[in-house]
């Protein structure tokens, strides 16, 4: 396999991982929005994903 083939395959793998990550993050945002809409008086639960 040539270096250009390896680079192309790497780019494809990275692109796929980015798409999966974006889908997962969008699903998390939707879930948080739904839980906020159901219980507006309760504080949101921390998920551990955020870094302060």
DOMI-600315 format. One line per 3 residues: number of its first residue (from 1); their letters; for each residue x, y, z of N, C-alpha, C. Coordinates in Angstrom, 1 decimal. Atoms other than C-alpha are relative to their C-alpha. Layout:
// residues N
NUM	a	X/Y/Z/X/Y/Z/X/Y/Z | ...
This chain:
// residues 52
1	xxx	0.9/-1.2/0.0/0.0/0.0/0.0/0.9/1.2/0.0 | -0.8/-1.2/0.1/1.4/3.4/-1.0/-0.4/0.9/1.2 | 0.3/-1.0/-1.0/1.6/6.3/1.4/-1.2/0.8/-0.3
4	xxx	1.2/-0.7/0.4/-1.1/8.1/-0.5/-1.3/-0.8/0.3 | 1.1/0.9/-0.3/-3.4/5.1/-0.1/-0.2/0.0/1.5 | 0.1/0.0/-1.4/-2.7/5.0/3.6/-0.5/1.3/0.6
7	xxx	0.5/-1.3/-0.4/-3.3/8.7/4.0/-1.5/0.1/-0.3 | 1.4/0.0/0.4/-6.6/8.4/2.1/-0.9/-0.8/1.0 | 0.7/0.9/-0.9/-7.7/5.5/4.3/-0.1/0.6/1.4
10	xxx	0.0/-0.6/-1.3/-6.7/7.4/7.4/-1.1/1.2/0.0 | 0.9/-1.1/0.1/-8.7/10.5/6.3/-1.5/-0.6/0.0 | 1.4/0.6/0.0/-11.8/8.2/5.7/-0.3/-0.4/1.4
13	xxx	0.3/0.4/-1.3/-11.5/6.7/9.1/-0.3/1.1/1.0 | 0.2/-1.2/-0.9/-11.2/10.1/10.8/-1.3/0.6/-0.3 | 1.3/-0.6/0.4/-14.1/11.4/8.8/-1.2/-0.8/0.6
16	xxx	1.0/0.8/-0.5/-16.2/8.5/9.9/-0.2/0.2/1.5 | 0.1/-0.3/-1.5/-15.3/9.0/13.6/-0.6/1.3/0.3 | 0.6/-1.3/-0.2/-16.1/12.7/13.3/-1.5/0.0/-0.1
19	xxx	1.4/0.1/0.2/-19.5/11.9/11.9/-0.7/-0.7/1.2 | 0.6/0.7/-1.1/-20.2/9.4/14.7/0.0/0.9/1.3 | 0.0/-0.9/-1.1/-19.1/11.9/17.3/-1.0/1.1/0.0
22	xxx	1.0/-1.1/0.2/-21.3/14.6/15.9/-1.4/-0.6/0.3 | 1.3/0.6/-0.2/-24.3/12.3/15.9/-0.2/-0.3/1.5 | 0.1/0.2/-1.4/-23.6/11.3/19.5/-0.3/1.2/0.8
25	xxx	0.2/-1.3/-0.7/-23.3/14.9/20.6/-1.3/0.6/-0.2 | 1.4/-0.5/0.3/-26.5/15.9/18.9/-1.0/-0.7/0.8 | 0.9/0.7/-0.8/-28.3/13.1/20.6/0.0/0.4/1.4
28	xxx	-0.2/-0.4/-1.3/-26.9/14.2/23.9/-0.7/1.3/0.2 | 0.6/-1.3/-0.1/-28.1/17.8/23.3/-1.5/-0.2/0.0 | 1.5/0.3/0.1/-31.6/16.5/22.3/-0.5/-0.6/1.3
31	xxx	0.4/0.6/-1.2/-31.8/14.4/25.4/0.0/1.0/1.2 | 0.0/-1.1/-1.1/-30.8/17.3/27.7/-1.1/1.0/-0.2 | 1.1/-1.0/0.3/-33.3/19.6/26.0/-1.3/-0.6/0.4
34	xxx	1.3/0.7/-0.3/-36.1/17.0/26.5/-0.1/0.0/1.6 | 0.1/0.1/-1.5/-35.2/16.5/30.2/-0.2/1.4/0.6 | 0.2/-1.4/-0.5/-35.0/20.3/30.7/-1.5/0.4/-0.2
37	xxx	1.4/-0.4/0.3/-38.5/20.7/29.1/-0.9/-0.7/1.0 | 0.9/0.8/-0.9/-40.0/18.0/31.4/0.1/0.5/1.4 | -0.2/-0.4/-1.4/-38.6/19.3/34.7/0.7/1.4/0.0
40	xxx	-0.7/-1.3/0.0/-37.9/23.0/34.4/0.4/0.5/1.4 | -0.3/-0.5/-1.3/-37.8/23.5/38.2/1.2/-0.8/0.6 | -1.1/0.8/-0.5/-35.1/20.8/38.8/1.3/0.4/-0.7
43	xxx	-1.3/-0.3/0.7/-31.4/21.5/38.2/0.4/-1.1/-0.9 | -0.5/1.0/1.0/-29.8/19.7/35.3/1.1/-0.9/0.7 | -1.0/0.9/-0.5/-27.7/16.6/36.2/1.3/0.1/-0.8
46	xxx	-1.3/-0.1/0.7/-24.0/16.9/35.4/0.3/-1.4/-0.7 | -0.3/1.3/0.7/-22.9/14.3/32.8/1.4/-0.4/0.0 | -1.4/0.3/0.0/-19.2/14.5/33.3/0.8/0.2/-1.3
49	xxx	-0.6/-0.2/1.3/-18.6/15.3/29.6/0.7/1.4/0.0 | -0.5/-1.4/0.1/-17.8/19.0/30.3/1.3/0.1/0.9 | -1.2/-0.2/-0.7/-14.4/20.1/31.4/0.1/1.5/0.4
52	x	0.0/-1.4/-0.4/-14.2/23.3/33.5/1.4/0.5/0.2
